[in-house]
Amino acid sequence: MTDFVPTHARRVDVKGGGAAQRVRTRIVLDTSVLVADPTCIGNFVDADVVIPLTVIEELDSLKSRVDDVGRAARTALRALEVLRVNAGGSLADATPVGDGVSASTVKIEINGVQKHLLIEHGLDPTLPDNRIIGAALGQRMHAPTCVISNDAALRIKAAHLGLQAEEHRPVGRSMATRPAGWATFDAGHEAIDCLYAAGAIAVDSMPT
């Protein structure tokens, strides 16, 4: 689970109807969160996760790196791809992640970037971080919205524009112990030769 303190579910009046309706907080994820914790998508409870399309573009630009950042980007993209396929081919609409009424949803947002608000505050709307903030401003028009980011500068800018902004803090885990989406093993030259020759290696042949 993710340590997001719920201001998240509240009752609001439906316009024109007078009846109360439960509205969940929308969580806008920054690229830095998915790089630091690429399997976190389904760990937000009772909230609607929104990933701006800009974040997908940033992950795509990072996936070819041969370091931990590249591996995390690939892991996050694979997780989203599984959700997309299971959702019938698109994450344009909110898709449940898990079971039960408290399960989160996830969607990729392509519209709603409030460019005029960014420009009014002197922010360049072509920069990815600012577009993420602009997307969050668009989400705020529909529900309480929180930007989750490990980038302090992005959080400062988001808060300056009136958004709730928090750092990603997995419950019960420090930043150093977050699952990275891969494991590291010591391997002998025989295993490496087998991997290159066959393109794969049996899991049970690796040390545990």
C-alpha positions in Angstrom: 0.0 0.0 0.0 1.0 3.6 -0.4 1.1 6.1 2.4 -1.4 8.5 1.1 -3.4 10.1 3.9 -7.0 10.1 2.7 -8.5 13.4 2.3 -9.7 11.2 -0.4 -13.3 10.3 -0.1 -15.9 12.9 0.7 -19.5 13.8 -0.1 -20.3 16.6 -2.4 -23.6 17.9 -3.8 -24.3 16.9 -7.4 -25.0 20.0 -9.4 -28.7 20.5 -10.0 -29.7 17.3 -8.1 -29.2 18.1 -4.5 -28.2 14.5 -3.7 -24.9 13.7 -2.1 -22.4 11.7 -4.0 -19.1 10.2 -2.9 -16.1 11.6 -4.8 -12.7 10.0 -4.6 -9.4 11.9 -4.8 -7.6 11.8 -8.1 -3.9 10.9 -7.8 -1.7 12.4 -10.5 1.5 10.5 -10.7 4.8 12.1 -11.8 7.4 10.1 -13.8 9.7 10.1 -10.8 7.3 8.0 -8.8 7.1 5.3 -11.5 10.8 5.3 -11.9 11.4 4.9 -8.1 8.6 2.4 -7.6 7.4 1.0 -11.0 4.9 -1.5 -9.5 3.1 1.1 -7.3 0.2 1.7 -9.7 -2.2 -0.6 -7.8 -1.1 0.4 -4.3 -3.3 3.5 -3.9 -6.4 2.6 -1.9 -9.8 4.2 -2.6 -8.4 6.7 -5.1 -8.4 7.2 -8.8 -4.9 7.2 -10.3 -4.3 9.5 -13.3 -1.2 9.2 -15.4 -0.7 12.2 -17.9 0.3 11.1 -21.4 3.5 13.2 -20.9 4.6 10.6 -18.2 4.3 7.8 -20.8 6.4 9.8 -23.2 9.1 10.3 -20.5 9.1 6.6 -19.6 9.4 5.8 -23.3 12.5 8.1 -23.5 14.0 6.4 -20.5 13.4 2.8 -21.3 16.5 2.3 -23.5 18.9 3.2 -20.7 20.9 0.3 -19.4 20.9 1.4 -15.8 18.3 1.1 -13.0 16.3 4.0 -14.4 15.9 2.2 -17.7 14.9 -1.0 -16.1 12.3 0.8 -13.9 10.9 2.6 -16.9 10.5 -0.7 -18.8 8.9 -2.4 -15.7 6.4 0.5 -15.3 5.5 0.4 -19.0 5.0 -3.4 -18.9 2.7 -3.0 -15.9 0.6 -0.4 -17.8 0.5 -2.5 -20.9 -0.9 -5.5 -18.9 -3.6 -3.2 -17.5 -4.3 -1.8 -21.0 -4.7 -5.2 -22.6 -6.9 -6.4 -19.7 -9.0 -3.3 -20.1 -9.8 -4.2 -23.7 -7.1 -2.1 -25.4 -7.2 1.3 -23.9 -6.7 3.1 -20.6 -8.5 6.2 -21.7 -11.2 5.4 -19.2 -10.7 4.7 -15.5 -9.9 1.0 -15.2 -10.2 -0.9 -11.8 -7.0 -2.2 -10.4 -7.9 -5.0 -8.0 -11.2 -6.0 -6.5 -13.7 -4.3 -4.1 -15.2 -0.9 -3.7 -11.9 0.5 -2.2 -9.8 -0.7 -5.2 -8.1 2.1 -7.1 -8.6 2.8 -10.8 -6.0 4.0 -13.3 -6.3 5.9 -16.5 -4.0 7.7 -18.9 -5.1 11.3 -19.5 -4.6 13.0 -22.8 -6.8 16.1 -22.3 -7.4 18.7 -19.7 -3.9 20.4 -19.5 -4.7 23.9 -18.3 -2.1 25.7 -20.3 -3.5 29.2 -19.6 -3.0 28.7 -15.9 0.6 27.6 -16.4 1.3 30.6 -18.6 -0.4 33.0 -16.1 2.0 31.7 -13.4 5.1 32.1 -15.7 5.5 28.3 -16.4 6.4 27.0 -19.8 3.6 24.6 -20.8 5.9 22.7 -23.2 8.0 21.4 -20.4 7.0 17.9 -19.2 6.9 18.7 -15.4 4.7 21.7 -16.1 2.4 19.7 -18.3 2.0 17.2 -15.5 1.0 20.1 -13.2 -1.3 21.4 -15.9 -2.9 18.0 -16.2 -3.5 17.9 -12.4 -5.1 21.4 -12.6 -7.5 19.9 -15.2 -8.3 17.0 -12.9 -9.0 19.3 -10.0 -12.0 20.7 -12.0 -13.7 17.3 -11.5 -12.6 16.0 -8.1 -10.1 16.6 -5.2 -6.7 16.1 -6.7 -3.2 15.4 -5.3 0.1 15.4 -7.2 2.4 12.6 -6.0 6.0 13.3 -7.0 9.5 12.6 -5.7 10.6 15.8 -7.4 10.7 18.6 -4.8 10.7 21.3 -7.5 7.6 19.9 -9.1 5.8 19.7 -5.7 6.8 23.3 -4.9 5.3 24.5 -8.2 2.2 22.4 -7.9 1.5 23.7 -4.4 2.1 27.3 -5.6 -0.7 26.7 -8.0 -3.0 25.5 -5.2 -2.7 21.8 -5.7 -2.1 19.3 -2.9 1.4 17.9 -3.5 3.0 15.0 -1.6 6.1 12.8 -1.9 5.6 9.1 -2.6 6.0 7.1 0.6 5.1 3.4 0.5 3.6 2.2 3.8 6.1 0.3 6.0 8.9 0.7 3.5 11.7 3.3 3.3 12.7 4.7 0.0 15.8 2.5 0.0 13.7 -0.7 0.3 11.1 -0.1 -2.4 10.8 -3.0 -4.8 12.6 -2.0 -8.0 10.8 -4.5 -10.2 14.0 -6.7 -10.7 16.5 -8.7 -8.7 20.3 -8.9 -8.8 22.1 -12.2 -8.6 25.7 -13.4 -8.7 26.2 -15.7 -11.7 29.0 -17.8 -13.0 30.3 -17.7 -16.5 28.4 -20.9 -17.3 25.1 -19.2 -16.6 26.0 -16.2 -18.6 27.1 -18.3 -21.6 23.7 -20.2 -21.4 21.8 -16.9 -21.2 23.5 -15.5 -24.4 23.2 -18.9 -26.2 19.6 -19.6 -25.4 18.2 -16.2 -24.7 16.9 -17.3 -21.4 17.9 -19.2 -18.2 15.9 -21.4 -15.9 14.9 -19.6 -12.7 15.7 -22.7 -10.5 19.3 -22.5 -11.8 19.9 -19.2 -10.1 20.8 -18.8 -6.4 18.0 -17.7 -4.1 
